[in-house]
Amino acid sequence: MPRVPKRQTKPDRRMRLIVGLGNPGARYEGSRHNVGAEVVERLCRLRDVSLKRARRPIRADVAEFHVDSMRVAAGVPRTYMNESGQAVAPLARYYRVPPEDLLVIHDDIDLPFSKMRVQLGRGAGGNHGVASIIRSFRTADFWRLKVGVGRPPGRMDPADFVLERFTTVERSEMDVTVARAVDVVETFIVEGGEAARQRAGAANAG
């Protein structure tokens, strides 16, 4: 993997890296697999910052901002989902963010629709993007925010299902969930993973 250029200035010691997974291109916008990217895009809009292409050779769009005293880099890979690690690991190296200060947001077909779960470590749970990040980091010890996107009907291949867009009714409910997910992300930024886990649980119960 190409070496990522070092930053010219000394980085702030307090920093979080937030990454929303998805596939690039108009074909995949609004699909179930892109819900993680949607959360990051909404977070950036609320913070009045724009995602811009990261400096080469990092294959991601990224924005920088502060939440209270915490410095934040929020990114969306330009890679396809199953190559996410090729974008996330260089981003983490560039910003010198350890895995425990990384939050990866992604879809999950095993969670009930619109429910959220925050967890640290464990396996990829069938998500190829998470599996790629684990391989690139050589550790699973980073935080994940999972968003339930429903189960495929009948014998439909899950790989095809997650590339479909939400139904009209689902889209309305998912918009609310994405907004709640942003609240969970901001809790992670300011208070850390355990507080974000509790916030997600409270949102599910609400």
N, C-alpha and C positions, 0 to 999 in steps of 0.2 A: 504494500500500500504506500502511495507517495507520502513523503514527509510533509507535515503541515507547517507552514511558516510560524515562527514564534511571534507573539504580540510584542510591539515595540515598547509598550508601557507596562509597568508592573500591575497585575490584576488585583482587583479588590478581593480580600480574603473571604468575604461573605458574598457568595454567589450561588444561584440555582440555575440549572439548565432544564428547560421544559421542552419536550419534543412531542409533536402530534403526528402519528403515523397515517399513511395513506398512499395512494398511487397518484402520480402526476398526470396532468392533462385534463381537458374538458370532458373526455369520455367518462372519467371516474368521479367527477364532481357530484356531490350529493349522494354517493353510494354508501352503503353500510360500512364498507372497509375504510372509508375516509372520515369517519366521525372524529377520530383523534385529531386530524388536521383541522377539522372544523372548530374544535375547541380552542386550539392555538390561534386560529384566525380571528375568532371572536374575542379572545383575550387581548390580542393586539389592537383590535378596533376600539375596545373599551379603554385601553391605555393610550390611544391616539398615536400609535406607532405603526409603521408599515414594514411588512416582511420584504427584505431585499436579498438578492443573491449574495451568499457568503463569498469571501475571497477565495480564489482558487487555491488548491484543488478540492475544497470542501463542496460536496454535492448536496447543498441544502439552501433554503431561504431562511433568513434569521433576522430578528429584531432585538434590540437591547433597550432596557428601561429599568426603572427602580420601582419597587413596592415597599413603602416605608424606607428602612435603611438597607434593604436587601437588593443587590444588583441581580438582574435577571437577563438571561439570553433565552429567547423562545424561538424554536425552529421547526421547520417542516422539511423532511428530506425531499430531494429531487429525484431520488432513486425510486424504483418500484418497491413494493412492500417487502418482498423477500430478499432485498438487498439493503434494508434499512441500516444495518450495522455499518455499511460503508460510508454513510453520512453521519450517523450519531457518534461513533467513536472518534472521528476527526474533530467534530464539534467539541466534544468533551476535552480532547487534548488541547485544542486551540484556546479554550477558555479556562483550562486547568481545573476542571470540575471533576471531583471524584465521583464514582458511581453512586454513593449514598446521597449525593446532592442532585441526582438526575431523576426526573419524573417523566416516564414515557406513557402517553395516552393512546389507547387503542381500543378497537371494537372487540366484543366477546360474544360468541353465539351461545355460550353456556350460562350466561347470566340472564335472568328474566328481562324482557324488553324494557328499556329506559332506566334500569337499575344500575348502580355504580358500585365498584369495589376498589379500594386502595390496598395494595399489598406490597411487601418487600420480598424480593427474591422468588424462589421456587422456579418451576419450569416455564416453558413457553406457552403451555396450554393450547397447543395446536396453532398458535399464531406465528406465521413464518417471519413476520417482521421482528417480533420479540426474539425468536430463535436466532435470527441473524445478528441482533445486537448482543445477545449472550455470547455468540461465537467471537464477535469482534472484541468484546471487552474481556473475554475469557473469565467472566464471572456473571452470575445471575443476581448479584446483590445490588440491584437498583430498584427504585420505586416504580410501580405501575398504577395507573388509573384506568380501570377497565370499564367500558360502557356497554351494557347489554343491547344488542341489536336484533334480537329475535332468533328463532330457530328456523332452518329451512323446512318448507312443507314437504310432506311425503318422503320420497326417496331422492329429492333434489340434492345435488352435490353441494356441500357447504362452500366450496371454492367458487361456484357460480352464484350462489345465494348472496354472498357478501359483496359481490360486484354489482348487484342490483340496487336501484334507488328505493327509498322508502315509499310506501303508499302515501296518499294524501293525508289520511288520518294519522299514520305513524309519523309523518314529517312534522305535523303540528306538535305532537307529544315530544318528539326528539328535539325540537327547537328549545323546548322548556328544559329538557335534560342537559343540553349543551350549555345553557345558561347556568344551570346548577353546577355543572362540571367546572366551569370557570371559577365559581366560588370555592370549590374544592381545591383547585390549582392555586388560587391566591392564598388559601390557608396553608398549603404546602410551602409556598414561598416564604411566608412570614413565620410560621410556627413549626414547620417540619412535617414529616410523614405520619407520625402517630396522630397528630391533630387533624391532618387531612383525612385519615382513616375514619375518625370519629365524625367529621363533617359529612363525609359520604354516607355513612350509616344514618345520620340524622336526615339527610336529604331523601334517602330511600323511604324513610318512615313518614315523611311529610306528604 
